[in-house]
Amino acid sequence: MKILHLSLWYIPGMGYQENFLPRHQAALGHQVSIVTSAYYPRYFRQRNGQLQTGEFWDQGVWCVRIPGVMVGNWSQVYFYKLRETVESIKPDVVHLHGLWSVPSFQFAWLLPRKVRKGIAVVADDHTDNGNLPTGIGGYFRFAVARLVGSRVIHIGGKLIAVNPFSRTFLMHVLKFPEEHIELLPLGINDEDFFPDNELRWKFREKLQVPERAIVFITSGRLSGGKGFEQLIQAFAKLHHKFPMVRLVVVGGGHKQYQDSLVALSRELGVERNVIFVPWVSQEELNGYYNAADVGVLPGKLGGIKEILAVGKPLIVPDHIATRYFVEDGGGVSFRTEAGLVEAMRFYVENSDKIQEQGAIALRTVRNKLSWRNIARRSIEVYEEVCRDVA
């Protein structure tokens, strides 16, 4: 099968869907291409500038950067030469990344029908518990999503929800029929993240944490609205009763925001027990995850989910977008800050549950949520859509 992924951005070595799904599809024996822009996402752009257009191989996937122009609030790109690129690749199926992206709209509505003829199409939606658009921009994005989704369904395609909240959003807000929606969760990278007891003690020594300390960890791009303040406040309350606990925060972001988190930990009297670690490689992050005992996703769906592949339990918000990570028993959920304190306290007082739930978490990844499993399921969806187009 010849698969074309149409994505706004593609940065080799990152941990996003477009970095893993195409690669694992190629590993299954399919011919996979990514057509993308020569721009960085907005949160990388200021320090990195712009990429070069052109073609290259990356981990078995043919990558094509085509020229374009930034539109709107600099979070979208209009692609030039999209028609010529699609015609040269001649895909069997096109996977549109982002239901309300400009390139998805271009493919669904601006390309001539004869170019799209015979091509199966799926479009995914990444709405979660922290990125639902609001205001005028929200109305515009909803309108684009409805246009793209309706066209995809009209030509026999499928809409892909990457988490259960997205599925609910597509059905009940955008009003798309349930039979045209497939749930295909974001996978978990179990190639770079895995249990390693030697790494555990090496990185605990690096962190200078006591042997008996229960270490909680979170990671991701540090920005407001993701619950980092709530996590530090909850940790301070926990630390008041259990001085041996530690919290590790791995990631980077705007310096002003990072400084505010450091200041908050100082204000709460836990600055010596909250350890901030800047951006690190995937290899190092695996070491820090092994050194920890429990992962915490304090808010929006994010990168800390990979700790499940290390065999550690995960604390997540009790929200439809995130609850599925622990539905098999590989962690617990919380609803309020008090609930977060109690969830963390549960592991301090029941340390035997860390290993027990960690083993469940690891099985969940290997049996359901690894990118290998997600890629296999994606091919099944594509094949179904191809049959409908044929």
DAJOVEN-V572136 format. One record per pair of residues at least 6 apart in sequence whose ideal C-beta (glycine too) atoms are under 8 Angstrom apart, sorted by the first residue. I is the first residue (numbers start at 0). J is the second residue. D is the distance in whole Angstrom. If there is no record, write none. Layout:
I_J_D + I_J_D
//
This chain:
0_29_5 + 0_30_7 + 0_91_5 + 0_92_7 + 0_378_7 + 0_381_7 + 0_382_8 + 0_385_8 + 1_29_7 + 1_30_5 + 1_32_8 + 1_88_7 + 1_89_7 + 1_90_5 + 1_91_5 + 1_92_8 + 2_21_7 + 2_24_6 + 2_29_6 + 2_30_7 + 2_31_5 + 2_32_7 + 2_90_6 + 2_91_7 + 2_92_5 + 2_93_8 + 2_94_7 + 2_381_7 + 3_31_8 + 3_32_5 + 3_33_8 + 3_34_6 + 3_85_7 + 3_88_5 + 3_90_4 + 3_92_7 + 3_93_5 + 3_94_7 + 4_17_6 + 4_20_7 + 4_21_5 + 4_31_7 + 4_32_7 + 4_33_5 + 4_34_7 + 4_93_8 + 4_94_5 + 4_96_6 + 5_34_5 + 5_35_8 + 5_93_6 + 5_94_7 + 5_95_5 + 5_96_6 + 5_102_5 + 5_103_7 + 5_106_6 + 6_17_5 + 6_33_6 + 6_34_7 + 6_35_5 + 6_96_4 + 6_97_8 + 6_102_8 + 7_35_7 + 7_36_6 + 7_38_8 + 7_40_8 + 7_75_7 + 7_76_6 + 7_96_7 + 7_97_6 + 7_100_5 + 7_101_8 + 7_102_6 + 8_17_7 + 8_35_6 + 8_36_7 + 8_38_7 + 8_39_7 + 8_40_5 + 9_17_5 + 9_18_8 + 9_33_5 + 9_35_4 + 9_62_6 + 9_64_8 + 10_18_8 + 10_39_7 + 10_40_8 + 10_43_7 + 11_18_7 + 11_57_5 + 11_58_8 + 11_62_8 + 12_18_7 + 14_188_6 + 14_281_7 + 14_302_6 + 14_305_7 + 16_96_7 + 16_123_8 + 16_125_8 + 16_161_7 + 16_185_6 + 16_186_8 + 17_33_6 + 17_35_8 + 17_96_6 + 19_186_6 + 19_188_6 + 19_370_4 + 19_374_8 + 20_94_8 + 20_186_7 + 20_370_7 + 20_373_7 + 20_374_6 + 20_377_6 + 21_31_5 + 21_32_8 + 21_33_6 + 21_60_5 + 22_31_8 + 22_57_8 + 22_58_5 + 22_59_6 + 22_60_6 + 22_370_8 + 23_186_8 + 23_370_5 + 23_371_6 + 23_373_7 + 23_374_4 + 24_31_5 + 24_374_5 + 24_377_7 + 24_378_7 + 25_31_4 + 25_58_8 + 25_59_4 + 25_60_5 + 26_59_7 + 26_371_8 + 26_374_7 + 27_374_6 + 27_375_7 + 27_378_6 + 29_378_7 + 30_61_8 + 31_59_7 + 31_60_5 + 31_61_7 + 32_60_7 + 32_61_4 + 32_62_7 + 32_63_6 + 32_88_5 + 32_90_7 + 33_60_6 + 33_61_7 + 33_62_5 + 33_63_7 + 34_63_5 + 34_65_6 + 34_78_8 + 34_81_7 + 34_84_6 + 34_85_8 + 34_88_8 + 35_62_7 + 35_63_7 + 35_64_6 + 35_65_8 + 36_50_8 + 36_64_7 + 36_65_7 + 36_67_5 + 36_76_4 + 36_78_7 + 36_102_8 + 37_49_6 + 37_50_4 + 37_51_6 + 37_52_5 + 37_64_5 + 37_65_8 + 37_66_7 + 37_67_7 + 38_44_7 + 38_49_6 + 38_50_7 + 38_67_7 + 38_69_7 + 38_76_6 + 39_47_5 + 39_48_8 + 39_49_7 + 39_50_7 + 40_74_8 + 41_73_6 + 41_74_5 + 42_220_7 + 44_73_8 + 50_64_6 + 51_64_7 + 52_64_5 + 52_65_6 + 52_66_5 + 53_64_6 + 54_61_7 + 54_62_7 + 54_63_5 + 54_64_7 + 55_62_5 + 56_62_7 + 63_84_6 + 63_88_8 + 65_78_6 + 65_79_6 + 65_80_5 + 65_81_7 + 65_84_6 + 66_78_8 + 66_79_5 + 66_80_7 + 67_76_4 + 67_77_6 + 67_78_5 + 67_79_6 + 68_76_7 + 68_77_5 + 68_79_7 + 69_75_7 + 69_76_6 + 70_76_7 + 70_77_5 + 70_101_6 + 71_101_8 + 72_136_7 + 75_100_7 + 75_101_4 + 76_101_6 + 76_102_7 + 77_101_5 + 77_102_8 + 77_105_7 + 78_101_8 + 78_102_5 + 78_105_6 + 81_102_7 + 81_105_6 + 81_106_7 + 81_110_7 + 82_110_6 + 82_111_7 + 82_114_6 + 85_93_7 + 85_106_7 + 85_110_7 + 85_114_6 + 85_118_8 + 86_114_6 + 90_118_6 + 91_118_7 + 91_119_6 + 91_381_8 + 91_385_6 + 92_118_7 + 92_119_4 + 92_120_7 + 92_121_7 + 92_381_5 + 92_384_7 + 92_385_6 + 93_106_7 + 93_118_6 + 93_119_7 + 93_120_5 + 93_121_8 + 94_121_5 + 94_122_8 + 94_123_7 + 94_159_8 + 94_377_8 + 94_381_8 + 95_102_7 + 95_103_4 + 95_106_6 + 95_107_7 + 95_120_7 + 95_121_7 + 95_122_4 + 95_123_7 + 95_147_7 + 95_151_7 + 96_103_7 + 96_123_6 + 97_103_6 + 97_122_8 + 97_123_7 + 97_124_8 + 97_125_7 + 98_122_5 + 98_123_7 + 98_124_4 + 98_143_8 + 98_144_4 + 98_147_5 + 98_148_6 + 98_158_7 + 99_132_8 + 99_140_4 + 99_141_7 + 99_143_4 + 99_144_4 + 99_147_7 + 100_143_8 + 101_143_8 + 103_122_6 + 103_143_8 + 103_147_5 + 104_143_5 + 104_146_7 + 104_147_6 + 106_115_7 + 106_120_8 + 107_120_7 + 107_122_8 + 107_146_7 + 107_147_5 + 107_150_4 + 107_151_6 + 108_146_6 + 108_147_7 + 108_150_6 + 115_154_7 + 117_388_7 + 118_388_7 + 119_155_7 + 119_156_6 + 119_381_6 + 119_384_4 + 119_385_4 + 119_387_7 + 119_388_5 + 120_151_5 + 120_154_6 + 120_156_4 + 120_384_7 + 121_151_7 + 121_156_6 + 121_157_5 + 121_158_7 + 121_159_6 + 121_181_8 + 121_380_6 + 121_381_7 + 121_384_6 + 122_147_6 + 122_148_7 + 122_151_5 + 122_156_7 + 122_158_6 + 122_159_7 + 123_158_7 + 123_159_4 + 123_160_7 + 123_161_6 + 123_183_7 + 124_144_7 + 124_158_7 + 124_159_7 + 124_160_6 + 124_161_7 + 124_165_5 + 124_168_7 + 124_169_6 + 125_161_5 + 125_165_7 + 126_164_7 + 126_165_5 + 126_168_5 + 126_169_8 + 127_161_8 + 127_162_6 + 127_164_6 + 127_165_7 + 127_299_6 + 127_300_4 + 127_320_4 + 127_321_8 + 128_164_6 + 128_298_7 + 128_299_6 + 128_300_6 + 128_316_7 + 128_318_5 + 128_319_8 + 128_320_4 + 128_321_6 + 129_224_6 + 129_225_7 + 129_298_6 + 129_299_3 + 129_300_7 + 130_299_7 + 131_137_8 + 131_168_7 + 132_140_5 + 132_141_7 + 141_172_8 + 141_173_7 + 144_173_6 + 145_173_6 + 148_158_6 + 148_169_7 + 148_173_6 + 148_175_5 + 149_175_8 + 151_157_7 + 151_158_6 + 152_158_7 + 152_175_7 + 152_176_7 + 152_179_5 + 154_388_7 + 155_384_7 + 155_387_4 + 155_388_5 + 156_179_8 + 156_384_6 + 156_387_8 + 156_388_8 + 157_179_6 + 157_180_7 + 157_181_5 + 157_380_6 + 157_383_7 + 157_384_5 + 158_169_6 + 158_175_6 + 158_179_6 + 158_180_5 + 158_181_7 + 159_180_8 + 159_181_5 + 159_182_8 + 159_183_5 + 159_377_8 + 159_380_7 + 160_166_4 + 160_168_8 + 160_169_6 + 160_180_6 + 160_181_7 + 160_182_5 + 160_183_7 + 161_183_6 + 161_184_6 + 161_185_5 + 162_182_8 + 162_184_6 + 162_185_7 + 162_300_6 + 162_319_8 + 162_320_5 + 162_321_8 + 162_323_7 + 163_182_7 + 163_319_5 + 163_320_7 + 163_322_8 + 163_323_6 + 164_318_7 + 164_319_4 + 164_320_4 + 165_320_7 + 166_180_6 + 166_182_5 + 167_319_6 + 169_175_5 + 169_180_5 + 170_176_8 + 170_177_6 + 170_180_6 + 181_380_5 + 183_373_6 + 183_376_6 + 183_377_6 + 183_380_7 + 184_323_7 + 184_368_6 + 184_373_7 + 185_300_8 + 185_304_8 + 185_373_8 + 186_368_6 + 186_369_6 + 186_370_4 + 186_371_8 + 186_372_7 + 186_373_4 + 186_374_8 + 187_304_6 + 187_305_6 + 187_307_6 + 187_308_5 + 187_364_5 + 187_368_5 + 187_369_6 + 187_370_7 + 188_281_8 + 188_305_6 + 188_308_7 + 188_370_6 + 189_308_4 + 189_364_5 + 189_365_7 + 189_369_5 + 189_370_8 + 190_370_8 + 191_281_4 + 191_282_7 + 191_284_8 + 191_285_6 + 191_305_8 + 192_281_8 + 192_284_8 + 192_285_5 + 192_288_6 + 192_305_5 + 192_306_7 + 192_308_4 + 192_309_5 + 193_285_7 + 193_308_6 + 193_309_7 + 194_289_7 + 194_309_6 + 194_310_4 + 194_361_7 + 195_285_7 + 195_286_8 + 195_289_5 + 196_289_8 + 198_285_7 + 198_286_5 + 198_289_4 + 198_290_7 + 199_289_4 + 199_290_5 + 200_290_8 + 201_286_7 + 201_290_8 + 202_286_4 + 202_287_6 + 202_289_6 + 202_290_4 + 203_210_8 + 203_214_7 + 203_290_5 + 205_286_8 + 205_290_8 + 206_214_7 + 206_245_7 + 206_247_7 + 206_274_6 + 206_287_8 + 206_290_6 + 208_214_6 + 208_245_5 + 208_274_8 + 208_290_8 + 209_243_6 + 211_243_6 + 212_243_5 + 212_244_7 + 212_245_5 + 213_241_8 + 213_243_7 + 213_244_5 + 213_245_7 + 213_292_5 + 213_293_7 + 213_346_6 + 213_347_5 + 213_350_7 + 213_353_8 + 214_244_8 + 214_245_5 + 214_246_8 + 214_247_6 + 214_290_6 + 214_291_5 + 214_292_5 + 214_293_8 + 215_234_7 + 215_244_7 + 215_245_7 + 215_246_5 + 215_247_7 + 215_291_7 + 215_292_7 + 215_293_5 + 215_294_8 + 215_295_5 + 215_314_8 + 215_343_6 + 216_246_7 + 216_247_4 + 216_248_8 + 216_249_7 + 216_287_6 + 216_288_7 + 216_290_8 + 216_291_4 + 216_293_7 + 216_294_6 + 216_295_7 + 216_303_7 + 216_306_7 + 217_227_7 + 217_230_6 + 217_246_8 + 217_247_8 + 217_248_6 + 217_249_7 + 217_294_7 + 217_295_5 + 217_296_7 + 217_297_6 + 217_303_5 + 218_248_7 + 218_249_4 + 218_250_5 + 218_284_7 + 218_287_8 + 218_301_8 + 218_302_6 + 218_303_5 + 219_225_7 + 219_249_8 + 219_250_5 + 219_301_4 + 219_302_5 + 219_303_6 + 220_250_6 + 220_251_7 + 220_252_5 + 220_301_8 + 221_227_6 + 221_248_7 + 221_250_5 + 221_251_6 + 221_252_4 + 221_253_8 + 221_256_6 + 221_257_6 + 221_260_7 + 222_252_5 + 222_253_7 + 222_256_6 + 223_256_6 + 224_298_7 + 224_299_7 + 225_297_7 + 225_298_4 + 225_299_5 + 225_301_7 + 226_297_3 + 226_298_3 + 226_299_7 + 226_316_8 + 227_248_7 + 227_260_6 + 227_297_6 + 227_298_8 + 228_260_7 + 228_263_6 + 229_297_6 + 229_298_7 + 229_336_5 + 229_339_7 + 230_246_7 + 230_295_6 + 230_297_4 + 230_339_7 + 231_246_7 + 231_248_8 + 231_260_6 + 231_263_5 + 231_264_5 + 231_267_7 + 231_269_7 + 231_273_6 + 232_263_7 + 232_267_7 + 232_336_6 + 233_336_5 + 233_339_4 + 233_340_5 + 233_343_7 + 234_244_7 + 234_246_5 + 234_269_6 + 234_272_8 + 234_273_7 + 234_343_7 + 235_264_8 + 235_267_4 + 235_268_7 + 235_269_5 + 236_340_5 + 237_244_6 + 237_340_6 + 237_343_5 + 237_344_6 + 237_347_7 + 238_244_6 + 238_269_5 + 238_272_6 + 240_344_8 + 241_344_7 + 241_347_5 + 242_272_8 + 244_272_7 + 244_343_8 + 244_347_6 + 245_272_5 + 245_273_8 + 245_274_7 + 246_269_8 + 246_272_7 + 246_273_5 + 246_274_7 + 247_273_8 + 247_274_5 + 247_276_6 + 247_287_6 + 247_290_8 + 247_291_6 + 248_260_7 + 248_273_7 + 248_274_7 + 248_275_5 + 248_276_7 + 249_276_4 + 249_277_8 + 249_278_8 + 249_279_7 + 249_284_6 + 249_287_6 + 250_276_8 + 250_277_8 + 250_278_7 + 251_257_7 + 251_277_5 + 251_278_4 + 257_275_7 + 260_275_7 + 261_270_7 + 261_275_6 + 264_270_5 + 264_273_4 + 276_287_6 + 279_287_7 + 284_305_8 + 285_309_7 + 288_294_7 + 288_305_7 + 288_306_5 + 288_309_4 + 288_311_7 + 289_309_6 + 291_306_7 + 291_311_6 + 292_311_7 + 292_346_7 + 292_350_8 + 292_353_5 + 293_311_6 + 293_312_5 + 293_313_7 + 293_314_6 + 293_330_8 + 293_343_7 + 293_346_5 + 293_353_6 + 294_303_5 + 294_304_8 + 294_306_4 + 294_307_8 + 294_311_6 + 294_312_7 + 294_313_4 + 294_314_7 + 294_330_8 + 295_303_7 + 295_313_7 + 295_314_5 + 295_339_8 + 295_343_7 + 296_303_5 + 296_304_7 + 296_313_6 + 296_314_7 + 296_315_5 + 296_316_7 + 296_321_6 + 296_324_8 + 297_316_8 + 297_339_7 + 298_316_6 + 300_320_5 + 300_321_6 + 303_313_7 + 304_313_7 + 304_324_6 + 306_313_6 + 306_360_8 + 307_313_6 + 307_324_7 + 307_329_6 + 307_330_8 + 307_360_4 + 307_361_7 + 307_363_7 + 307_364_5 + 307_368_7 + 308_361_7 + 308_364_5 + 308_369_8 + 309_357_8 + 309_361_8 + 310_357_4 + 310_358_6 + 310_360_6 + 310_361_4 + 311_353_7 + 311_357_5 + 311_360_7 + 312_325_8 + 312_329_6 + 312_330_4 + 312_331_7 + 312_346_7 + 312_352_7 + 312_353_6 + 312_356_4 + 312_357_5 + 312_359_8 + 312_360_6 + 313_324_6 + 313_325_6 + 313_329_7 + 313_330_4 + 313_360_7 + 314_330_6 + 314_331_6 + 314_332_7 + 314_333_6 + 314_339_7 + 314_342_5 + 314_343_7 + 315_321_4 + 315_322_7 + 315_324_5 + 315_325_6 + 315_330_6 + 315_331_8 + 315_332_5 + 315_333_8 + 316_322_8 + 316_332_7 + 316_333_7 + 316_334_7 + 317_332_4 + 317_333_6 + 317_334_5 + 317_338_8 + 318_332_8 + 321_332_8 + 322_332_6 + 324_330_7 + 324_363_8 + 324_368_8 + 325_331_6 + 325_332_6 + 325_360_8 + 327_359_6 + 327_362_8 + 327_363_5 + 327_367_8 + 328_356_6 + 328_359_5 + 329_356_5 + 329_357_7 + 329_359_4 + 329_360_3 + 329_361_8 + 329_362_8 + 329_363_5 + 330_356_6 + 330_360_6 + 331_342_5 + 331_345_6 + 331_356_8 + 332_342_7 + 333_339_4 + 333_341_7 + 333_342_5 + 345_352_7 + 346_352_6 + 346_353_6 + 366_372_7
//
